[in-house]
Structure formats: C-alpha cells, structure tokens
C-alpha cells in the first residue's frame, strides 16, 4: 500500500520540476532525502513493533507528546493525503491530455474521483487486490524502463536529428553536476520530499496486519532499495537518454523522453503506466486518509460520524468525505489547470514533512521515557533506527530545514503560509472543541467512578 502511495505522481510527473531546478544534482537530492525518510520509517517501525495500533503515528504522538500533538498529527496526515490526492488527480488529467488534448482536464479528474470512491466503498479485499495489481504494473514498468533505457545507452542509441550520444555525456550536458548552483539543489527538495509523501502509510496498517511486529519492519526495510531503484536509477536513465534541459513539465518526463527520442509507441505505453500509477496513488491516499480519520473519530479527535462503518467493515463516511475533498480538486482543475500542480505539491510537502517531524519527535520522546524508566529499549538490529537518537535528531533537523526552504521560492512560499495557517486553525479547533469535550468526558468518568 505504501508503495502505491509513495511511487506515483511525485516521481512520474513532479520529478520534472525537481530536474528543472537542480539538473543532474537531483539524483543527489533524492539520495539525501531518501536517507532521511528511511530514518523516519525506522523510527516509526520501532514504535510499531512495541505498540502496533491503527492510526499509529497519531497514537504515538498522543502517547509520547500529548493529546494536542496527536490531534495535530492525525489531522495533518489526513490533510497531507487529501492534498497529495488532489495533486495526483491533477496529474491524471495532465496524463490524459497527452492522448486527448482537446478534452478539458477537469472531466478526467471527475471520472477518476468517481472510480476511486467506488473502489474504496467496496470490501477491503477489493481495495487490496486492486492496489496489488496496480502496483505490480507500476513496478514492472519501471524495471522494464530502466532495463530498456540502459540497453539504449549501452548500444549507443542516438535521438533523431542529433549527433549527441546517450549516456553520461547527456546527463552532464551542461558541463557540471550543479548547473543551477547549490541553490538549485536546495530548491529541488520541495518537490523531492513530496515524491516520498505517503510512504508513512505503512504505519496505518499496523493495527490491521496479522503480525505487525514482523510485517511492518519488513516493509520498512525495503525502503532503501526502493529509493535507489525507483527514484535514483530510473531518473538517471531518463537524464542519460534525453537532455534534461528539454524536460518542460508538459507531460511526464518518462513519457516525454521516449516521445523526444522518436519512439512514440514506448511513449504511449509509458503514458498508460503513469496513468495506472496515478490511480494507484489516489487509491492508497484515499484509503490512508480514511483509516486515519476513522481512528481519530474513535479517539475523540474527529466527529463521531467519521466512525460509521458499513456491513463490509468499511468506514464509508470517511470515504465520502475524501470524495468531496477530491471534488474540490475538480473545481480547482477547471479554474487553474496550468498552475495548480506546483502549488498543491508544495503544500503537500509542508504537510508531509510536518508529519515526519512529529514521528521523529514521538520516537525521541519514547526513547527518553524508556531511558528515565530504566527500561531496555534495544531491538534486533533489523528493527532499530541505525544510529539511534543521533540519527533521529539529524533527520529532524533536516526536515525542519526543508520547511525553511519553502520560503526561498515565490512558487513554494504559499505552502509555508498555508501550512502555518493550517496549524493555527488546528490549535483553535482543539482549544474550542476537543479540549472542552475531553474535560466533560473526564468529569463524567469521575462521577461514574
């Protein structure tokens, strides 16, 4: 499921913005960002092994940092999934425009929203099987693209009407790894970190997995090779095949390179694949947000109506809420079809990084409590955070730095303002609605006792 959410629009479409910002240095950005994300995932894995619960990281924030932190974390994750899903449906409309340029983008967005809502209202088994096969198509296609692209590079394929050979020379066509300077590398992190958004949904499954103490860490331990294969290797092949300076964001760079290389059949196949990837990501985002809202309803941090479950065991009200949110994406695509993706992606980056910061802060608080209580906090090496609290602090500082980077560009600055406004809104809602309700419940429990 996390594979479906994390490997989608951020890689297949958003990478074009990162490439434009950093050039070949974007590969370094993905490796640095990926290393920090792996620390986040291992921190969550440690907590999941010790306390496997549904809505895991919101629960951990409540447990180790206080109820307000759990409230903010749960709602910000749901906000993240909603924003990421809007970015995904926006990209879906752009992908369909490759085949049907005359059809308004919002029509395709509406169609995919209705499809996703239908899938998520069915039994969980239907969702799981759908996500499994969509992920298989996506993963197989990426591997095939890497192998096929590598073959073109090895055999010295040249694009039509050019004498430029594919390979490292194409990757370094600007003559340097940092064509836009070190600042270009820094600015690319806004999109790079968005690409990893959703990978934390592994934690959502902890309360529903048969054996979370082994299945969750096992899934987390696949993160490094996923990053190297699906992000670094695939983009390296893309930029060795096609001059990165010609990637303009009008389509997925994976589609654009094969179209530019005079291989239209491959471009059409890859467009079908990126469409599949977008549907997979939207599906996983909707599921993750729905389960988090349900868990928050049970905890008293969301309306009780969000806890309504169908006969199939599906929290149908949260699916309806997500569908309504995605319909907002339909309206935005009708009004701002050109500028929407960058704005939405940067807002999603803020929400994503904030959730990761709370996961790391919860982990550090857990380790501090264990140390004070004199409890043995050690776990088998394959489960523990490599580097322990030092690595967690380093990742936390890096995540905070990414938030600061959003202020450097006019395009992403709106995300920082939106994120701050969102956190202030949550603070007001908690003080006005949640804390008084919790106090009333506590008084009632005391009277009954």
Secondary structure, 3 states (H helix, E strand, C coil): CHHHHHCCHHHHCCHHHHHHHHHHHHHHHHHHHHHHHHHHHHHHHHHHHHCCCCCHHHHHHHHHHCHHHHHHHHHHHHHHHHHHHHHHHHHHHHHHHHHCCCCCHHHHHHHHHHHHHHHHHCCHHHHHHHHHHHHHHHHHHHHHHHHHHHHHHHCCCECCCCCCECCHHHHCCCCCCCCCHHHHHHHHHHHHHHHCCCHHHHHHHHHCCCCHHHHHHHHHCCHHHHHHHHHHHHHHHHHHHCCHHHCCCCCCHHHHHHHHCCCHHHHHHHHHHHHHHHHHHHHHHHHHHHHHHHHHHHHCCCCHHHHCCCCCCCCHHHHHHHHHHHHHHHHHHHHCCCCHHHHHHHHHHHHHHHHHHHHHHHHHHHHHHHHHHCCCCCCCCCCCCCCHHHHHHHHHHHHHHHHHHCCCCHHHHHHHHHHHHHHHHHHHHHHHHHHHHHHHHHHHHHHHC
